[in-house]
């Protein structure tokens, strides 16, 4: 089982969700209003008032086959609009 963490601008949430669903994910968790600091930018809730929006954090648990399909579907969105995605091993308790 793999865990995929995606962090990107909330403005791209619909496109990311569509890409995940097209890849056949069994489910996902969405956390809106994610804030923090990256190597080049700071994302705060104040950005919502400016129209730039905060980030969203999406977590997906799935198998390797689906991860490969997600990679194809999501890569272009993250490359164009920005954002990060990391895959890690997930072990159920």
C-alpha positions, -999 to +999 in steps of 0.1 A: +000+000+000+013+035-009+004+069+006+003+099-018+005+134-004-003+162-027+000+199-017-010+225-042-031+257-046-068+252-037-076+268-071-065+236-087-085+213-064-112+204-090-085+195-116-066+174-092-097+155-080-107+148-116-072+135-123-074+112-092-108+099-101-098+093-137-069+072-123-093+051-103-084+060-068-105+041-042-109+073-021-091+104-008-090+129+020-090+167+012-078+192+037-084+228+026-068+259+039-034+243+043-008+269+052+029+269+057+062+278+042+081+263+013+116+270+001+105+300-020+071+311-007+049+315+024+012+304+021-011+319+046-048+322+051-045+359+042-039+348+006-076+338+004-086+374+007-062+384-021-078+359-045-047+338-046-061+312-022-044+290+003-032+254-004-050+222-002-035+189+010-049+157-005-040+122+009-046+090-011-040+054-001-038+030-030-017+004-048+013+009-071-007+005-103-030+034-093+000+055-082+015+052-117-018+063-133-020+092-109+015+102-118+006+105-154-026+124-147-013+148-120+022+156-132+012+181-159-011+200-134+016+203-108+043+213-134+021+241-148+004+255-116+029+244-090+026+221-061+043+190-047+035+153-045+053+126-025+047+088-024+056+068+007+050+033+020+019+029+042+015+001+067-019-004+082-019-009+120 
